[in-house]
Amino acid sequence: MNESISSLNKGNHMSRPRILLAGTTRWAVVARLAGGFAKLGCEVAVLGPSPGHPARRATGVHRIFHYDGLRPLVSLRSAIEAYDPGIVIPTCDRSVQHLHELHATIVAGGDGRVATLIERSLGAPESFSVASSRESLIRIARSEGIPVPETRSIRELEDLRNWSTEYAPPWVIKADGTWGGRGVRIALSRDEAERYFAHLMEHGSHTELIKRMILNRGRDWVLSEWKLARPGMIAQSYINGRPANCAVACWQGKVLAGIAVEVITANGAQGPANIVEVVPGREMLSAAEKIARRLGITGFFGLDFMIESGTGATYLIEMNPRCTPPCSLPLGKGRDLVAAIVASLTRQEELFRQPMIMNTRIAYFPQVLLGKGDSSQLGAHSAYLDIPEDEPELIQDLLHPWSERSVSGRLLDFLRGKFSAKQPPPEYLFGDQQ
């Protein structure tokens, strides 16, 4: 076995543990996590799309590896072998799936060196499939006594029609392998549900592929997504209420630290949160403890909930098997997720950063300043704008993000917005922020 990886897996008690953040997006949370780990004495590298990744401006990032959309597993394995980290932290859903696929490939080939590191980073491999399947997660949650909406796997149109005869609308139609609300639709009728189902399942023509490759900058990721098989799909009963979520840090199935929030404003009806209120969230954190223990999870993950109007019941609706925006927040003892991971890597009894955020209402930077939320909520409710004031270069980079659209795509979006009442989706302009 590789000596260096082997020594790390016997107990990473190095004075400067090595962290590899792996993700296929340019989300702001990657740079924020990198800075947080670096300030706690870690060496940090980032595997991500380049050029233009904001992590290049983050304090303490030692190295940036290019994540190749045409050869993602090769990129991932090469970065691991070159950097030799103590833990790999996925920062998007694609990178989670790539780690699972790389693990399966390596185990099948009989070479367990990198597979051991992946298990150390994510937890029990038997639970990997649950992280990629909304239906499996809901089934596990129900067996743990966690309240969940009625949910059914939808493989064919007939499944959807049978569902519609048993449960009254509205319904939520969701596709696996999507994030930021892109694969979620709320249907008010059976006809609408069938249209959404067909749209989410369609593969796309060669003409559509060519158009996307011209209008989007990450052409290799466009091509790799187009090659994917049809996603798994579920239908859920709609819970009328307010959205909430929690983020936790775990080690071998034990929750080390957690943050629970209720959403104040978001990027659209199903989009990611922009302004949140930190709450005790006992039901949410209890659900996270049950899921972490059942699946033997290591690292970060988040759970999304709906708090039902009238009853106040908290329903788990889905899981994000990677870091989410709250993960980087330094909220003190028991709520500092970055410090909890470092403490486990270095075998320290207790470790946390001095809390920098005293407000309970927090606005995620830079989303709320990029037109992705109601910024009036900042002054009206004394929300704390989570801006990295000690990193001016990173601030400027996050305020002027590297667009996921090509010059042609951005020009088309501008013309659509100028001559049509329907504005282009915000993620086309700024990049989806989870």
FENDASUL-V483090 format. One record per pair of residues at least 24 apart in sequence whose C-alpha atoms are under 10 Angstrom apart, sorted by sequence separation. I is the first residue (numbers start at 1). J is the second residue. If there is no record, write none. Layout:
i=(I I)
j=(J J)
This chain:
i=(16 17 18 19 20 21 22 23 24 25 26 30 31 34 35 36 37 38 73 74 169 172 173 176 203 260 297 299 300 302 329 330 331 332 359 360 361 362 363 403 404 405 16 17 18 19 20 21 22 23 24 25 26 28 29 30 31 33 34 35 73 77 100 103 164 165 175 203 259 260 302 330 331 332 358 359 403 404 405 15 16 17 18 19 20 21 22 23 24 26 27 28 29 31 32 34 35 72 73 76 77 96 164 174 175 203 243 258 259 301 329 330 331 332 358 359 403 404 405 15 16 17 18 19 20 21 22 26 27 28 31 32 34 48 72 73 101 163 173 202 203 243 258 287 300 329 330 331 357 402 403 404 14 15 16 25 26 27 30 31 34 47 48 67 73 74 100 201 202 203 245 257 287 288 291 329 331 357 370 401 402 403 404 26 31 47 73 77 88 89 99 100 161 164 201 202 244 287 331 357 366 369 370 401 402 403 31 72 73 84 87 88 160 161 200 201 243 255 258 283 284 356 365 366 369 370 400 401 86 87 88 90 97 100 200 201 245 255 258 283 284 288 366 367 370 399 47 73 81 85 86 87 88 89 90 96 97 100 161 200 201 244 246 283 284 366 367 398 46 47 81 84 87 88 89 160 161 200 243 244 245 246 255 256 281 283 329 365 366 21 45 80 86 87 88 97 160 244 254 255 365 366 45 86 87 96 97 244 246 254 255 329 366 85 96 157 158 197 245 253 254 255 326 46 77 80 157 160 197 244 246 247 248 253 254 255 300 45 80 93 94 197 246 247 250 253 254 255 299 300 326 44 93 135 245 246 249 250 253 254 299 325 45 134 157 244 245 248 252 253 254 325 20 44 47 134 135 156 157 246 247 248 251 252 253 299 300 19 22 24 25 43 46 133 134 155 156 193 246 250 251 253 254 255 256 258 260 262 299 20 21 22 24 43 45 46 47 48 133 134 154 249 250 252 253 254 255 256 257 258 259 260 261 262 263 298 18 20 21 22 23 24 47 132 133 248 252 253 254 255 258 260 262 20 22 24 46 131 132 156 251 252 253 255 262 131 132 155 250 251 252 253 48 250 251 252 24 47 183 187 249 250 251 278 184 186 249 250 251 183 184 185 186 188 248 249 250 276 184 186 187 248 249 250 274 186 248 249 272 273 23 178 247 248 249 272 278 22 176 177 247 248 372 175 176 177 246 247 248 371 372 175 176 177 246 247 370 22 174 175 176 245 246 247 329 22 33 174 175 176 245 246 372 20 30 174 175 244 245 246 370 371 20 30 173 174 175 244 245 370 372 30 173 174 243 244 245 372 29 30 172 173 174 243 244 245 20 172 173 242 243 244 367 19 20 21 27 171 172 173 241 242 243 367 18 19 20 26 27 171 172 173 241 242 243 261 367 18 19 20 21 22 23 24 25 26 170 171 172 239 240 241 242 260 367 18 19 20 21 22 23 24 25 169 170 171 172 239 240 241 242 259 366 17 18 19 20 21 22 23 24 25 169 170 171 238 239 240 241 258 259 17 18 19 20 21 22 23 24 25 167 168 169 170 239 240 241 258 364 16 17 18 19 20 21 22 23 24 25 167 168 170 238 239 240 241 242 244 257 259 21 23 24 164 241 243 244 245 14 22 23 163 241 242 243 244 245 247 259 12 13 22 23 163 241 245 246 247 249 258 12 21 22 160 163 239 241 243 245 246 247 248 249 5 11 12 23 155 159 160 239 247 248 257 258 259 260 5 8 22 155 159 239 247 248 257 258 259 4 8 9 22 155 156 247 257 258 259 8 9 154 155 239 246 247 248 249 256 257 258 259 2 5 7 8 153 154 155 238 245 246 247 248 255 256 257 258 4 5 6 97 153 154 237 246 247 256 257 4 5 96 152 153 154 236 245 246 247 256 257 278 279 2 4 5 152 153 255 257 258 277 278 279 93 94 151 152 153 186 256 257 277 278 93 94 151 152 185 186 256 257 276 277 278 93 94 150 151 152 184 185 249 255 256 276 277 92 93 149 150 151 181 184 248 249 275 276 277 92 149 150 151 180 181 183 184 248 249 250 256 275 276 148 149 150 180 181 182 247 248 249 256 274 275 276 148 149 150 181 182 248 249 251 274 275 149 180 181 247 248 249 250 251 273 274 275 148 179 180 181 249 250 273 274 179 180 248 249 274 275 179 180 251 274 275 250 251 273 274 272 273 274 135 264 274 275 133 134 135 263 264 265 274 275 133 134 135 261 262 263 264 273 274 275 132 133 134 135 261 267 272 273 274 275 133 135 261 266 267 271 272 274 266 275 265 275 267 268 267 268 266 267 277 6 9 265 266 267 276 5 6 9 265 266 275 276 325 4 5 8 264 265 275 324 325 1 2 3 6 9 264 265 275 324 1 2 5 6 9 323 1 2 5 8 9 265 1 264 320 1 123 122 123 124 122 123 124 121 122 123 94 120 121 122 120 119 147 146 146 146 147 146 179 145 146 144 146 174 145 146 141 144 141 144 72 69 70 71 72 141 68 69 70 71 140 141 144 69 70 140 68 69 70 72 68 69 70 71 141 67 69 70 137 140 69 70 140 69 271 148 149 268 137 147 148 267 268 267 274 267 272 273 274 271 272 273 271 272 271 131 130 148 267 131 147 148 149 151 267 127 128 147 148 149 150 267 50 127 128 146 147 148 149 49 123 126 127 128 146 147 148 124 125 126 127 131 146 147 148 124 125 49 123 124 125 123 124 122 123 124 142 122 123 141 121 122 123 141 120 121 122 141 119 120 121 122 138 119 120 121 122 137 138 137 138 137 138 135 137 134 135 134 133 134 217 218 219 133 134 217 218 219 131 132 216 217 218 219 131 132 216 217 218 130 131 132 215 216 217 131 215 216 217 130 131 214 215 216 217 213 214 215 216 217 25 128 212 213 214 215 216 24 212 214 215 216 214 215 213 215 24 212 215 211 215 122 122 89 90 91 89 90 91 87 88 89 90 87 216 215 96 97 96 96 93 95 92 93 94 92 93 91 92 93 90 91 92 90 91 92 89 90 91 89 182 182 180 182 181 180 182 179 180 181 87 179 180 179 87 86 33 36 37 33 36 30 32 35 36 29 30 33 34 36 29 30 32 33 29 32 33 27 28 29 31 32 27 29 30 40 23 29 40 29 39 42 36 37 41 21 36 37 40 36 40 33 34 37 42 33 37 40 40 40 39 36 19 18 17 16 19 18 17 13 16 17 12 13 15 16 58 13 14 15 59 12 13 14 59 11 12 13 14 32 58 11 12 13 57 58 59 11 12 13 29 57 58 59 9 11 28 29 57 58 8 28 29 56 57 58 28 56 57 27 28 54 55 57 58 54 57 54 56 57 93 54 55 92 54 55 91 53 54 52 53 54 54 53 54 52 53 52 51 52 50 35 32 32 35 32 31 28 28 31 28 28 27 28 26 28 27 26 26 26 26 25 27 28 26 27 28 29 26 27 28 29 25 26 27 28 25 26 27 25 25)
j=(40 41 42 43 44 45 46 47 48 49 50 54 55 58 59 60 61 62 97 98 193 196 197 200 227 284 321 323 324 326 353 354 355 356 383 384 385 386 387 427 428 429 41 42 43 44 45 46 47 48 49 50 51 53 54 55 56 58 59 60 98 102 125 128 189 190 200 228 284 285 327 355 356 357 383 384 428 429 430 41 42 43 44 45 46 47 48 49 50 52 53 54 55 57 58 60 61 98 99 102 103 122 190 200 201 229 269 284 285 327 355 356 357 358 384 385 429 430 431 42 43 44 45 46 47 48 49 53 54 55 58 59 61 75 99 100 128 190 200 229 230 270 285 314 327 356 357 358 384 429 430 431 42 43 44 53 54 55 58 59 62 75 76 95 101 102 128 229 230 231 273 285 315 316 319 357 359 385 398 429 430 431 432 55 60 76 102 106 117 118 128 129 190 193 230 231 273 316 360 386 395 398 399 430 431 432 61 102 103 114 117 118 190 191 230 231 273 285 288 313 314 386 395 396 399 400 430 431 117 118 119 121 128 131 231 232 276 286 289 314 315 319 397 398 401 430 79 105 113 117 118 119 120 121 122 128 129 132 193 232 233 276 278 315 316 398 399 430 79 80 114 117 120 121 122 193 194 233 276 277 278 279 288 289 314 316 362 398 399 55 79 114 120 121 122 131 194 278 288 289 399 400 80 121 122 131 132 279 281 289 290 364 401 121 132 193 194 233 281 289 290 291 362 83 114 117 194 197 234 281 283 284 285 290 291 292 337 83 118 131 132 235 284 285 288 291 292 293 337 338 364 83 132 174 284 285 288 289 292 293 338 364 85 174 197 284 285 288 292 293 294 365 61 85 88 175 176 197 198 287 288 289 292 293 294 340 341 61 64 66 67 85 88 175 176 197 198 235 288 292 293 295 296 297 298 300 302 304 341 63 64 65 67 86 88 89 90 91 176 177 197 292 293 295 296 297 298 299 300 301 302 303 304 305 306 341 62 64 65 66 67 68 91 176 177 292 296 297 298 299 302 304 306 65 67 69 91 176 177 201 296 297 298 300 307 177 178 201 296 297 298 299 95 297 298 299 72 95 231 235 297 298 299 326 233 235 298 299 300 233 234 235 236 238 298 299 300 326 235 237 238 299 300 301 325 238 300 301 324 325 76 231 300 301 302 325 331 76 230 231 301 302 426 230 231 232 301 302 303 426 427 231 232 233 302 303 426 79 231 232 233 302 303 304 386 80 91 232 233 234 303 304 430 79 89 233 234 303 304 305 429 430 80 90 233 234 235 304 305 430 432 91 234 235 304 305 306 433 91 92 234 235 236 305 306 307 83 235 236 305 306 307 430 83 84 85 91 235 236 237 305 306 307 431 83 84 85 91 92 236 237 238 306 307 308 326 432 84 85 86 87 88 89 90 91 92 236 237 238 305 306 307 308 326 433 85 86 87 88 89 90 91 92 236 237 238 239 306 307 308 309 326 433 85 86 87 88 89 90 91 92 93 237 238 239 306 307 308 309 326 327 86 87 88 89 90 91 92 93 94 236 237 238 239 308 309 310 327 433 86 87 88 89 90 91 92 93 94 95 237 238 240 308 309 310 311 312 314 327 329 92 94 95 235 312 314 315 316 86 94 95 235 313 314 315 316 317 319 331 85 86 95 96 236 314 318 319 320 322 331 86 95 96 234 237 313 315 317 319 320 321 322 323 80 86 87 98 230 234 235 314 322 323 332 333 334 335 81 84 98 231 235 315 323 324 333 334 335 81 85 86 99 232 233 324 334 335 336 86 87 232 233 317 324 325 326 327 334 335 336 337 81 84 86 87 232 233 234 317 324 325 326 327 334 335 336 337 84 85 86 177 233 234 317 326 327 336 337 85 86 177 233 234 235 317 326 327 328 337 338 359 360 84 86 87 234 235 337 339 340 359 360 361 176 177 234 235 236 269 339 340 360 361 177 178 235 236 269 270 340 341 360 361 362 178 179 235 236 237 269 270 334 340 341 361 362 178 179 235 236 237 267 270 334 335 361 362 363 179 236 237 238 267 268 270 271 335 336 337 343 362 363 236 237 238 268 269 270 335 336 337 344 362 363 364 237 238 239 270 271 337 338 340 363 364 239 270 271 337 338 339 340 341 363 364 365 239 270 271 272 340 341 364 365 271 272 340 341 366 367 272 273 344 367 368 344 345 367 368 367 368 369 232 361 371 372 231 232 233 361 362 363 372 373 232 233 234 360 361 362 363 372 373 374 232 233 234 235 361 367 372 373 374 375 234 236 362 367 368 372 373 375 368 377 368 378 371 372 372 373 372 373 383 113 116 372 373 374 383 113 114 117 373 374 383 384 433 113 114 117 373 374 384 433 434 111 112 113 116 119 374 375 385 434 112 113 116 117 120 434 113 114 117 120 121 377 114 377 434 116 250 250 251 252 251 252 253 251 252 253 225 251 252 253 252 252 283 283 284 286 287 287 320 287 288 287 290 318 290 291 287 290 288 291 220 218 219 220 221 290 218 219 220 221 290 291 294 220 221 291 220 221 222 224 221 222 223 224 294 221 223 224 291 294 224 225 295 225 427 305 306 425 295 305 306 425 426 426 433 427 432 433 434 432 433 434 433 434 434 295 295 313 432 297 313 314 315 317 433 294 295 314 315 316 317 434 218 295 296 314 315 316 317 218 292 295 296 297 315 316 317 294 295 296 297 301 316 317 318 295 296 221 295 296 297 296 297 296 297 298 316 297 298 316 297 298 299 317 297 298 299 318 297 298 299 300 316 298 299 300 301 316 317 317 318 318 319 317 319 317 318 318 318 319 402 403 404 319 320 403 404 405 318 319 403 404 405 406 319 320 404 405 406 319 320 321 404 405 406 321 405 406 407 321 322 405 406 407 408 405 406 407 408 409 218 321 405 406 407 408 409 218 406 408 409 410 409 410 409 411 221 409 412 409 413 321 322 298 299 300 299 300 301 298 299 300 301 299 428 428 320 321 321 322 320 322 320 321 322 321 322 321 322 323 321 322 323 322 323 324 322 323 324 323 425 427 427 432 432 432 434 432 433 434 341 433 434 434 345 345 323 327 328 325 328 323 325 328 329 323 324 327 328 330 324 325 327 328 325 328 329 324 325 326 328 329 325 327 328 338 322 328 339 329 339 342 337 338 342 323 338 339 342 339 343 337 338 341 346 338 342 351 352 353 353 353 342 342 342 342 345 345 345 342 345 346 342 343 345 346 388 344 345 346 390 344 345 346 391 344 345 346 347 365 391 345 346 347 391 392 393 346 347 348 364 392 393 394 345 347 364 365 393 394 345 365 366 393 394 395 366 394 395 366 367 393 394 396 397 394 397 395 397 398 434 396 397 434 397 398 434 397 398 397 398 400 401 401 402 401 402 402 402 403 402 388 387 388 391 394 394 394 395 398 397 398 398 399 398 401 401 401 402 403 404 404 430 431 430 431 432 433 431 432 433 434 431 432 433 434 432 433 434 433 434)
